[in-house]
């Protein structure tokens, strides 16, 4: 099992234990450095589609970051 998968399973256990009311159907990953932030009153941000990853496509990068 990959590190990402292990950590995701821990997150899911946390969600169940704390009875979150809003469940989610999909998870996407974005690295903080890819987020373009705007310092205006609504504190909006912009993320390029190319910087959004699905779980399966981010596993190797997650392991790389941990090492």
Backbone as a printed PyTorch tensor [residue, N CA C, xyz], in Angstrom:
tensor([[[  0.8510,  -1.1770,   0.0000],
         [  0.0000,   0.0000,   0.0000],
         [  0.8970,   1.2400,   0.0000]],

        [[  0.5620,   2.2000,  -0.8270],
         [  1.3730,   3.4090,  -0.9110],
         [  1.1500,   4.2960,   0.3030]],

        [[  2.0840,   5.2030,   0.5200],
         [  1.9680,   6.1580,   1.6240],
         [  0.7060,   7.0080,   1.4640]],

        [[  0.4310,   7.4090,   0.2380],
         [ -0.7580,   8.2210,  -0.0110],
         [ -2.0130,   7.4520,   0.3700]],

        [[ -2.0810,   6.2190,  -0.0320],
         [ -3.2450,   5.3990,   0.2680],
         [ -3.4030,   5.2140,   1.7800]],

        [[ -2.3130,   4.9710,   2.4700],
         [ -2.3580,   4.8180,   3.9310],
         [ -2.8690,   6.0880,   4.6000]],

        [[ -2.3560,   7.2210,   4.1860],
         [ -2.7860,   8.4930,   4.7660],
         [ -4.2380,   8.8150,   4.4200]],

        [[ -4.6510,   8.4560,   3.2320],
         [ -6.0340,   8.6840,   2.8390],
         [ -6.9750,   7.8230,   3.6750]],

        [[ -6.5850,   6.5900,   3.9210],
         [ -7.3890,   5.7100,   4.7700],
         [ -7.5060,   6.2910,   6.1800]],

        [[ -6.4360,   6.8440,   6.7050],
         [ -6.4830,   7.4970,   8.0150],
         [ -7.4480,   8.6780,   8.0070]],

        [[ -7.4110,   9.4570,   6.9300],
         [ -8.3330,  10.5850,   6.7940],
         [ -9.7740,  10.1020,   6.7800]],

        [[-10.0520,   9.0450,   6.0590],
         [-11.4100,   8.5200,   5.9870],
         [-11.8920,   8.0170,   7.3510]],

        [[-11.0160,   7.4230,   8.1210],
         [-11.3740,   6.9930,   9.4730],
         [-11.7030,   8.2010,  10.3470]],

        [[-10.9100,   9.2530,  10.2200],
         [-11.1640,  10.4900,  10.9590],
         [-12.5410,  11.0530,  10.6040]],

        [[-12.8560,  11.0700,   9.3160],
         [-14.1440,  11.5780,   8.8390],
         [-15.2840,  10.7740,   9.4610]],

        [[-15.1560,   9.4580,   9.4720],
         [-16.2040,   8.6040,  10.0390],
         [-16.3380,   8.8100,  11.5410]],

        [[-15.2280,   8.8910,  12.2320],
         [-15.2470,   9.0360,  13.6910],
         [-15.8570,  10.3620,  14.1350]],

        [[-15.7080,  11.3940,  13.3140],
         [-16.1840,  12.7230,  13.6900],
         [-17.5030,  13.0930,  13.0150]],

        [[-18.1110,  12.1220,  12.3990],
         [-19.4540,  12.2980,  11.8120],
         [-19.6040,  13.5480,  10.9570]],

        [[-18.7230,  13.7000,  10.0050],
         [-18.8590,  14.8350,   9.1000],
         [-20.1860,  14.7310,   8.3590]],

        [[-20.8830,  15.8340,   8.2610],
         [-22.2010,  15.8180,   7.6430],
         [-22.1370,  15.8980,   6.1250]],

        [[-21.1400,  16.5550,   5.6150],
         [-21.0160,  16.6790,   4.1680],
         [-19.9760,  15.6760,   3.6770]],

        [[-20.4460,  14.6590,   3.0150],
         [-19.5320,  13.6720,   2.4590],
         [-19.0680,  14.1440,   1.0890]],

        [[-18.0340,  13.5330,   0.5890],
         [-17.5210,  13.9100,  -0.7120],
         [-17.4750,  12.6830,  -1.6070]],

        [[-17.5200,  12.9080,  -2.8980],
         [-17.5180,  11.7920,  -3.8450],
         [-16.2100,  11.7110,  -4.6210]],

        [[-15.4470,  12.8010,  -4.6490],
         [-14.1930,  12.8170,  -5.3850],
         [-13.1530,  13.5990,  -4.6030]],

        [[-11.8930,  13.2130,  -4.7900],
         [-10.7860,  13.9060,  -4.1450],
         [ -9.7740,  14.2690,  -5.2190]],

        [[ -9.3470,  15.5160,  -5.1880],
         [ -8.3270,  15.9890,  -6.1200],
         [ -7.1780,  16.5640,  -5.3160]],

        [[ -5.9940,  16.5280,  -5.8880],
         [ -4.7960,  17.0310,  -5.2260],
         [ -4.2220,  18.1880,  -6.0150]],

        [[ -3.8130,  19.2110,  -5.2770],
         [ -3.1580,  20.3800,  -5.8540],
         [ -2.0450,  20.7700,  -4.9000]],

        [[ -0.8620,  20.9820,  -5.4360],
         [  0.2430,  21.4270,  -4.5870],
         [  0.0990,  22.9270,  -4.3360]],

        [[  0.4320,  23.3190,  -3.1310],
         [  0.2790,  24.7110,  -2.7250],
         [  0.9800,  25.6680,  -3.6820]],

        [[  2.1440,  25.2940,  -4.1720],
         [  2.8970,  26.1860,  -5.0550],
         [  2.1700,  26.4460,  -6.3770]],

        [[  1.1700,  25.6340,  -6.7010],
         [  0.4140,  25.7870,  -7.9460],
         [ -0.7930,  26.6940,  -7.8020]],

        [[ -1.0700,  27.1490,  -6.6010],
         [ -2.2430,  27.9880,  -6.3610],
         [ -1.8640,  29.4530,  -6.4930]],

        [[ -2.5410,  30.1370,  -7.3720],
         [ -2.3180,  31.5730,  -7.5470],
         [ -3.3420,  32.3040,  -6.6940]],

        [[ -2.8570,  33.0110,  -5.7050],
         [ -3.7410,  33.6960,  -4.7620],
         [ -3.8590,  35.1800,  -5.0900]],

        [[ -5.0470,  35.7020,  -4.8640],
         [ -5.3150,  37.1170,  -5.0730],
         [ -5.6410,  37.7310,  -3.7190]],

        [[ -4.9570,  38.7820,  -3.3820],
         [ -5.1420,  39.4070,  -2.0810],
         [ -6.1530,  40.5440,  -2.1710]],

        [[ -7.3810,  40.1500,  -2.4710],
         [ -8.4840,  41.0980,  -2.5150],
         [ -9.4800,  40.7130,  -1.4190]],

        [[-10.5220,  41.4830,  -1.2270],
         [-11.4510,  41.2040,  -0.1060],
         [-12.0480,  39.7940,  -0.1090]],

        [[-12.2900,  39.2010,  -1.2770],
         [-12.8950,  37.8640,  -1.2780],
         [-11.8620,  36.7380,  -1.2170]],

        [[-10.5760,  37.1030,  -1.1780],
         [ -9.4820,  36.1380,  -1.0370],
         [ -9.5910,  34.9690,  -2.0260]],

        [[ -9.8550,  35.2980,  -3.2650],
         [-10.0190,  34.2650,  -4.2840],
         [ -8.6690,  33.6720,  -4.6910]],

        [[ -8.7520,  32.5320,  -5.3610],
         [ -7.5540,  31.8390,  -5.8290],
         [ -7.8470,  31.2170,  -7.1850]],

        [[ -6.7770,  30.8950,  -7.8970],
         [ -6.9140,  30.3050,  -9.2200],
         [ -5.9990,  29.0870,  -9.3100]],

        [[ -6.5340,  28.0140,  -9.8560],
         [ -5.7510,  26.7850, -10.0390],
         [ -5.9320,  26.3390, -11.4830]],

        [[ -4.8300,  26.1010, -12.1590],
         [ -4.8700,  25.6380, -13.5330],
         [ -5.2960,  24.1660, -13.5770]],

        [[ -6.0300,  23.7990, -14.6040],
         [ -6.4730,  22.4050, -14.7420],
         [ -5.3030,  21.4270, -14.7870]],

        [[ -4.1990,  21.8510, -15.3500],
         [ -3.0440,  20.9580, -15.4570],
         [ -2.4020,  20.6710, -14.1050]],

        [[ -2.7260,  21.4660, -13.1000],
         [ -2.1640,  21.2860, -11.7650],
         [ -3.0720,  20.5030, -10.8210]],

        [[ -4.1750,  19.9970, -11.3450],
         [ -5.1180,  19.2220, -10.5440],
         [ -4.9230,  17.7410, -10.8640]],

        [[ -4.7380,  16.9420,  -9.8150],
         [ -4.4690,  15.5190,  -9.9960],
         [ -5.5220,  14.6640,  -9.3140]],

        [[ -5.8760,  13.5520,  -9.9410],
         [ -6.7210,  12.5610,  -9.2810],
         [ -5.8180,  11.6830,  -8.4270]],

        [[ -6.4090,  10.9750,  -7.5130],
         [ -5.6870,  10.1460,  -6.5500],
         [ -4.6090,   9.2760,  -7.2220]],

        [[ -5.0080,   8.5120,  -8.2060],
         [ -4.0990,   7.5620,  -8.8510],
         [ -2.9020,   8.2450,  -9.5050]],

        [[ -3.1020,   9.4380, -10.0150],
         [ -2.0190,  10.1420, -10.7020],
         [ -1.1090,  10.9080,  -9.7480]],

        [[ -1.4660,  10.9550,  -8.4800],
         [ -0.6580,  11.7100,  -7.5300],
         [  0.1450,  10.8210,  -6.5810]],

        [[ -0.0990,   9.5360,  -6.5820],
         [  0.5640,   8.6370,  -5.6410],
         [  2.0880,   8.7310,  -5.6950]],

        [[  2.6580,   8.6620,  -6.8800],
         [  4.1280,   8.7110,  -7.0060],
         [  4.6970,  10.0430,  -6.5140]],

        [[  4.0260,  11.1260,  -6.8550],
         [  4.4850,  12.4480,  -6.4100],
         [  4.4110,  12.5640,  -4.8910]],

        [[  3.3590,  12.0510,  -4.3020],
         [  3.2190,  12.0770,  -2.8370],
         [  4.3700,  11.3350,  -2.1800]],

        [[  4.6880,  10.1450,  -2.6740],
         [  5.8010,   9.3780,  -2.1210],
         [  7.1170,  10.1200,  -2.3000]],

        [[  7.2700,  10.7670,  -3.4430],
         [  8.4850,  11.5500,  -3.7220],
         [  8.6410,  12.6870,  -2.7060]],

        [[  7.5610,  13.3790,  -2.4150],
         [  7.5990,  14.4810,  -1.4550],
         [  7.9760,  13.9710,  -0.0580]],

        [[  7.4190,  12.8220,   0.3160],
         [  7.7150,  12.2780,   1.6470],
         [  9.1830,  11.8880,   1.8160]],

        [[  9.7980,  11.4720,   0.7260],
         [ 11.2090,  11.0570,   0.7970],
         [ 12.0900,  12.2670,   0.8810]]])
